[in-house]
Amino acid sequence: MRRRLAPYALILPGGLWLAIFFVVPMVVMLSFSLMQGDVVNGFSLTWHWQNYTDALSDYDDQLIRSLVYGVIATAACIVLAYPVAYWIAFRGGARKTTFLFLILLPFFVSFVLRTFSWKFLLADDGIVLSPLKHAGLLPQDFHVIATGFAVVAGLTYNYLPFMVLPIYVALERVDPKMIEAARDLYASPAQAFARVVFPLSLPGVFAGVLMTFVPVSADYVNATVLGGTNNTMIGNIIQNLYLVNNDYPQAAALSFTLMAILLIGIFLYARALGTEDVLEVATR
């Protein structure tokens, strides 16, 4: 009897944690998304589904912008993270742990402080643009802050480790003998990478995209610090609706809309990549 109950006892703490701090808040937020009212007179559950249609029609620009920024930042993370993870996995030697620590080192500093450091770096009179302007290489009215580029750059920087680590784990599992076998079969380095290394690293890329795209699309700190009025993301709208306007039903409806769009996008991405094939490769 004890042996049968042991697995359930092991998952009980985690299950209770998820139930209290995830399931319950989600149910409460779902109920709020179907309410009407205000903070003065109170909110009542009227099953007002129009909150969802209003959220889509009122903030479609910010929603699309968030998804576009998310795709660009995620793609940039892949381009930057893969060579780093590859070099650490195959060339890091005995100092792999040190290099991974250096990648994680920025996480010892607050997320907000790291974002503000980019604002100082990219400011009009900052250490990057100011010398270039004085040298005549850039016009005096050139600026980076309050542009989409600044927001995407901040997102890429802040979430880059979430892409590096899973790709590194996948590359670390690649057996060097398989690469040597490809070389023995007269494959060039590029062919060995394309036909052996990269397919075996797809589980890491898949996990990295999930860990990066979802938080990037819902981020609001980078758009607040580095962006302008034309770079508002959906996270900024949700924050303002909750904390400034106290419009809890609209904010909850918008949050669920964003979550549904992200889940659909992840599902389509998994189908396009072939999740079963990826997992099959990962378990070999």
Kinemage of the C-alpha trace (Angstrom):
@kinemage 1
@onewidth
@group {chain A} dominant
@subgroup {mainchain}
@vectorlist {calphas} color= white
{ca met a 1} P 0.000 0.000 0.000
{ca arg a 2} L 2.788 2.402 0.908
{ca arg a 3} L 4.573 1.678 -2.354
{ca arg a 4} L 1.457 2.559 -4.315
{ca leu a 5} L 1.006 5.840 -2.443
{ca ala a 6} L 4.684 6.825 -2.588
{ca pro a 7} L 4.588 8.334 -6.127
{ca tyr a 8} L 1.498 10.381 -5.258
{ca ala a 9} L 3.130 11.602 -2.059
{ca leu a 10} L 6.147 12.771 -4.054
{ca ile a 11} L 4.077 14.843 -6.465
{ca leu a 12} L 1.753 16.168 -3.765
{ca pro a 13} L 3.876 19.231 -2.755
{ca gly a 14} L 4.401 20.311 -6.356
{ca gly a 15} L 0.773 19.615 -7.224
{ca leu a 16} L -0.481 21.701 -4.298
{ca trp a 17} L 1.901 24.509 -5.229
{ca leu a 18} L 0.593 24.568 -8.814
{ca ala a 19} L -3.014 24.333 -7.654
{ca ile a 20} L -2.705 27.225 -5.181
{ca phe a 21} L -0.462 29.582 -7.125
{ca phe a 22} L -1.392 28.745 -10.741
{ca val a 23} L -4.769 27.049 -11.131
{ca val a 24} L -6.630 29.158 -8.558
{ca pro a 25} L -5.323 32.514 -9.888
{ca met a 26} L -6.132 31.396 -13.447
{ca val a 27} L -9.725 30.560 -12.456
{ca val a 28} L -10.056 33.914 -10.673
{ca met a 29} L -8.675 35.772 -13.682
{ca leu a 30} L -11.008 33.864 -16.006
{ca ser a 31} L -13.969 34.905 -13.906
{ca phe a 32} L -12.778 38.523 -13.943
{ca ser a 33} L -12.557 38.449 -17.739
{ca leu a 34} L -16.312 37.815 -17.888
{ca met a 35} L -17.290 40.520 -15.404
{ca gln a 36} L -18.622 44.041 -15.706
{ca gly a 37} L -18.355 46.962 -13.322
{ca asp a 38} L -15.724 49.210 -11.762
{ca val a 39} L -13.706 49.526 -8.562
{ca val a 40} L -16.217 51.967 -7.054
{ca asn a 41} L -19.416 49.973 -7.532
{ca gly a 42} L -17.742 46.590 -7.663
{ca phe a 43} L -17.554 43.896 -10.314
{ca ser a 44} L -20.203 41.284 -11.037
{ca leu a 45} L -20.008 38.127 -13.107
{ca thr a 46} L -22.298 38.716 -16.095
{ca trp a 47} L -20.590 36.380 -18.596
{ca his a 48} L -19.732 39.404 -20.694
{ca trp a 49} L -17.850 37.745 -23.579
{ca gln a 50} L -17.620 41.059 -25.374
{ca asn a 51} L -14.597 41.837 -23.197
{ca tyr a 52} L -12.610 39.543 -25.478
{ca thr a 53} L -13.779 41.100 -28.730
{ca asp a 54} L -13.177 44.570 -27.307
{ca ala a 55} L -9.660 43.563 -26.269
{ca leu a 56} L -8.836 42.351 -29.771
{ca ser a 57} L -10.343 45.350 -31.550
{ca asp a 58} L -8.877 47.991 -29.205
{ca tyr a 59} L -5.332 46.662 -28.898
{ca asp a 60} L -4.714 44.692 -32.072
{ca asp a 61} L -1.757 46.905 -33.036
{ca gln a 62} L 0.051 46.305 -29.750
{ca leu a 63} L -0.715 42.594 -29.926
{ca ile a 64} L 0.700 42.249 -33.426
{ca arg a 65} L 3.731 44.366 -32.495
{ca ser a 66} L 4.433 42.125 -29.498
{ca leu a 67} L 4.317 38.984 -31.628
{ca val a 68} L 6.547 40.549 -34.280
{ca tyr a 69} L 9.071 41.695 -31.675
{ca gly a 70} L 8.907 38.225 -30.130
{ca val a 71} L 9.653 36.490 -33.424
{ca ile a 72} L 12.530 38.857 -34.278
{ca ala a 73} L 14.091 38.656 -30.805
{ca thr a 74} L 13.759 34.859 -30.729
{ca ala a 75} L 15.367 34.545 -34.165
{ca ala a 76} L 18.175 36.871 -33.062
{ca cys a 77} L 18.689 34.752 -29.948
{ca ile a 78} L 19.039 31.614 -32.082
{ca val a 79} L 21.590 33.275 -34.376
{ca leu a 80} L 23.646 34.548 -31.440
{ca ala a 81} L 23.199 31.621 -29.057
{ca tyr a 82} L 23.938 28.693 -31.364
{ca pro a 83} L 27.587 29.580 -32.125
{ca val a 84} L 28.209 30.301 -28.431
{ca ala a 85} L 26.648 27.022 -27.315
{ca tyr a 86} L 28.480 25.144 -30.081
{ca trp a 87} L 31.851 26.592 -29.098
{ca ile a 88} L 31.344 25.821 -25.402
{ca ala a 89} L 30.156 22.268 -26.103
{ca phe a 90} L 32.942 21.310 -28.534
{ca arg a 91} L 35.764 23.746 -27.732
{ca gly a 92} L 35.184 24.688 -24.109
{ca gly a 93} L 37.283 21.863 -22.714
{ca ala a 94} L 37.713 21.822 -18.950
{ca arg a 95} L 36.401 25.386 -18.633
{ca lys a 96} L 32.863 24.713 -19.834
{ca thr a 97} L 31.472 25.393 -16.370
{ca thr a 98} L 33.278 28.733 -16.235
{ca phe a 99} L 31.882 29.825 -19.587
{ca leu a 100} L 28.355 28.813 -18.591
{ca phe a 101} L 28.761 30.758 -15.356
{ca leu a 102} L 29.776 33.840 -17.320
{ca ile a 103} L 26.632 33.502 -19.445
{ca leu a 104} L 24.486 33.293 -16.319
{ca leu a 105} L 26.395 36.041 -14.506
{ca pro a 106} L 24.054 38.869 -15.656
{ca phe a 107} L 21.206 37.114 -13.847
{ca phe a 108} L 22.856 38.089 -10.573
{ca val a 109} L 21.770 41.642 -11.405
{ca ser a 110} L 18.151 42.787 -11.419
{ca phe a 111} L 16.305 42.477 -14.739
{ca val a 112} L 15.250 46.128 -14.527
{ca leu a 113} L 18.791 47.341 -13.804
{ca arg a 114} L 20.150 45.385 -16.762
{ca thr a 115} L 17.552 46.979 -19.010
{ca phe a 116} L 18.352 50.466 -17.714
{ca ser a 117} L 22.022 49.839 -18.429
{ca trp a 118} L 21.078 49.476 -22.104
{ca lys a 119} L 19.300 52.819 -21.911
{ca phe a 120} L 22.474 54.491 -20.675
{ca leu a 121} L 24.507 52.640 -23.298
{ca leu a 122} L 22.266 53.605 -26.222
{ca ala a 123} L 21.394 57.135 -25.062
{ca asp a 124} L 21.947 60.021 -27.478
{ca asp a 125} L 24.837 61.259 -25.328
{ca gly a 126} L 25.935 57.786 -24.255
{ca ile a 127} L 29.312 56.142 -24.596
{ca val a 128} L 28.401 54.596 -27.971
{ca leu a 129} L 26.587 57.283 -29.938
{ca ser a 130} L 28.246 60.392 -28.508
{ca pro a 131} L 31.787 59.669 -29.836
{ca leu a 132} L 30.371 58.679 -33.225
{ca lys a 133} L 28.406 61.926 -33.452
{ca his a 134} L 31.403 64.025 -32.433
{ca ala a 135} L 33.478 62.238 -35.075
{ca gly a 136} L 30.889 63.101 -37.715
{ca leu a 137} L 30.082 59.458 -38.429
{ca leu a 138} L 26.471 59.903 -37.350
{ca pro a 139} L 24.109 62.874 -37.703
{ca gln a 140} L 23.365 64.824 -34.540
{ca asp a 141} L 19.675 63.919 -34.619
{ca phe a 142} L 20.372 60.174 -34.866
{ca his a 143} L 18.916 58.180 -31.970
{ca val a 144} L 18.362 54.571 -30.996
{ca ile a 145} L 16.300 54.907 -27.816
{ca ala a 146} L 12.529 54.971 -28.373
{ca thr a 147} L 12.817 52.775 -31.462
{ca gly a 148} L 11.812 49.210 -32.218
{ca phe a 149} L 15.466 48.305 -32.649
{ca ala a 150} L 16.242 49.315 -29.056
{ca val a 151} L 13.354 47.234 -27.711
{ca val a 152} L 14.318 44.152 -29.739
{ca ala a 153} L 17.984 44.578 -28.754
{ca gly a 154} L 17.037 44.734 -25.081
{ca leu a 155} L 14.788 41.691 -25.390
{ca thr a 156} L 17.505 39.732 -27.171
{ca tyr a 157} L 20.105 40.603 -24.548
{ca asn a 158} L 17.902 39.821 -21.553
{ca tyr a 159} L 16.624 36.478 -22.825
{ca leu a 160} L 19.717 35.213 -24.655
{ca pro a 161} L 20.780 32.796 -21.859
{ca phe a 162} L 17.395 31.051 -22.123
{ca met a 163} L 18.392 30.085 -25.655
{ca val a 164} L 22.048 29.286 -24.998
{ca leu a 165} L 21.511 26.773 -22.193
{ca pro a 166} L 19.088 24.314 -23.863
{ca ile a 167} L 21.064 24.375 -27.111
{ca tyr a 168} L 24.264 23.707 -25.157
{ca val a 169} L 22.646 20.759 -23.351
{ca ala a 170} L 21.546 19.268 -26.679
{ca leu a 171} L 24.980 19.770 -28.273
{ca glu a 172} L 26.698 18.328 -25.215
{ca arg a 173} L 24.848 15.064 -25.822
{ca val a 174} L 26.116 14.732 -29.391
{ca asp a 175} L 28.555 11.854 -29.588
{ca pro a 176} L 31.824 13.047 -31.227
{ca lys a 177} L 32.145 9.594 -32.770
{ca met a 178} L 29.138 10.346 -34.976
{ca ile a 179} L 30.905 13.409 -36.341
{ca glu a 180} L 34.056 11.353 -36.923
{ca ala a 181} L 31.951 8.734 -38.724
{ca ala a 182} L 30.558 11.440 -41.005
{ca arg a 183} L 34.089 12.609 -41.762
{ca asp a 184} L 35.117 9.007 -42.525
{ca leu a 185} L 32.289 8.901 -45.057
{ca tyr a 186} L 33.883 11.896 -46.822
{ca ala a 187} L 31.438 14.473 -45.486
{ca ser a 188} L 32.758 18.007 -45.380
{ca pro a 189} L 32.584 19.944 -42.068
{ca ala a 190} L 29.531 21.803 -43.357
{ca gln a 191} L 27.828 18.563 -44.396
{ca ala a 192} L 28.656 16.912 -41.060
{ca phe a 193} L 27.127 19.857 -39.248
{ca ala a 194} L 24.018 20.019 -41.434
{ca arg a 195} L 23.311 16.286 -41.424
{ca val a 196} L 24.549 15.218 -37.981
{ca val a 197} L 25.085 18.020 -35.468
{ca phe a 198} L 22.193 20.312 -36.287
{ca pro a 199} L 19.468 17.609 -36.416
{ca leu a 200} L 20.687 16.253 -33.074
{ca ser a 201} L 20.565 19.750 -31.576
{ca leu a 202} L 16.965 20.411 -32.629
{ca pro a 203} L 15.560 19.429 -29.201
{ca gly a 204} L 17.620 22.230 -27.685
{ca val a 205} L 16.484 24.713 -30.330
{ca phe a 206} L 12.880 23.662 -29.776
{ca ala a 207} L 13.157 24.123 -26.004
{ca gly a 208} L 15.034 27.400 -26.407
{ca val a 209} L 12.342 28.853 -28.656
{ca leu a 210} L 9.648 27.951 -26.132
{ca met a 211} L 11.632 29.416 -23.234
{ca thr a 212} L 12.351 32.613 -25.162
{ca phe a 213} L 9.369 33.447 -27.361
{ca val a 214} L 6.700 33.221 -24.650
{ca pro a 215} L 8.259 35.606 -22.088
{ca val a 216} L 9.605 37.917 -24.796
{ca ser a 217} L 6.152 38.409 -26.347
{ca ala a 218} L 4.631 39.220 -22.950
{ca asp a 219} L 7.477 41.445 -21.740
{ca tyr a 220} L 6.749 45.050 -20.811
{ca val a 221} L 9.932 46.248 -19.094
{ca asn a 222} L 12.031 46.625 -22.247
{ca ala a 223} L 9.299 48.506 -24.100
{ca thr a 224} L 8.839 50.815 -21.107
{ca val a 225} L 12.538 51.592 -20.637
{ca leu a 226} L 13.887 51.433 -24.199
{ca gly a 227} L 10.821 52.099 -26.335
{ca gly a 228} L 8.605 55.060 -27.039
{ca thr a 229} L 4.918 55.667 -27.605
{ca asn a 230} L 5.112 53.852 -30.940
{ca asn a 231} L 6.761 50.766 -29.420
{ca thr a 232} L 4.179 49.835 -26.796
{ca met a 233} L 3.796 46.093 -26.342
{ca ile a 234} L 0.783 44.183 -25.133
{ca gly a 235} L 2.399 43.694 -21.727
{ca asn a 236} L 2.405 47.473 -21.219
{ca ile a 237} L -1.310 47.624 -22.029
{ca ile a 238} L -2.138 44.826 -19.576
{ca gln a 239} L -0.055 46.505 -16.874
{ca asn a 240} L -1.803 49.844 -17.364
{ca leu a 241} L -5.248 48.262 -17.428
{ca tyr a 242} L -4.580 46.448 -14.162
{ca leu a 243} L -2.604 49.015 -12.179
{ca val a 244} L -3.587 52.395 -13.647
{ca asn a 245} L -7.083 52.116 -15.096
{ca asn a 246} L -8.237 49.387 -12.677
{ca asp a 247} L -10.078 47.797 -15.598
{ca tyr a 248} L -9.690 44.240 -14.359
{ca pro a 249} L -12.165 42.564 -16.779
{ca gln a 250} L -10.509 44.050 -19.868
{ca ala a 251} L -7.024 43.287 -18.537
{ca ala a 252} L -7.960 39.693 -17.720
{ca ala a 253} L -9.587 39.206 -21.128
{ca leu a 254} L -6.511 40.606 -22.847
{ca ser a 255} L -4.247 38.326 -20.788
{ca phe a 256} L -6.226 35.240 -21.769
{ca thr a 257} L -6.282 36.360 -25.399
{ca leu a 258} L -2.506 36.680 -25.405
{ca met a 259} L -2.116 33.295 -23.730
{ca ala a 260} L -4.429 31.645 -26.270
{ca ile a 261} L -2.534 33.162 -29.206
{ca leu a 262} L 0.797 32.021 -27.756
{ca leu a 263} L -0.493 28.495 -27.153
{ca ile a 264} L -1.813 28.268 -30.711
{ca gly a 265} L 1.484 29.582 -32.059
{ca ile a 266} L 3.461 27.071 -29.999
{ca phe a 267} L 1.218 24.234 -31.184
{ca leu a 268} L 1.665 25.214 -34.832
{ca tyr a 269} L 5.418 25.593 -34.298
{ca ala a 270} L 5.608 22.135 -32.728
{ca arg a 271} L 3.635 20.614 -35.605
{ca ala a 272} L 5.796 22.345 -38.209
{ca leu a 273} L 9.024 21.260 -36.557
{ca gly a 274} L 7.757 17.761 -35.869
{ca thr a 275} L 7.713 17.327 -32.108
{ca glu a 276} L 7.645 13.557 -32.267
{ca asp a 277} L 10.735 13.527 -34.487
{ca val a 278} L 12.491 15.967 -32.171
{ca leu a 279} L 11.683 13.918 -29.075
{ca glu a 280} L 12.755 10.745 -30.868
{ca val a 281} L 16.118 12.313 -31.633
{ca ala a 282} L 16.418 13.566 -28.045
{ca thr a 283} L 15.915 10.073 -26.581
{ca arg a 284} L 18.487 8.353 -28.735
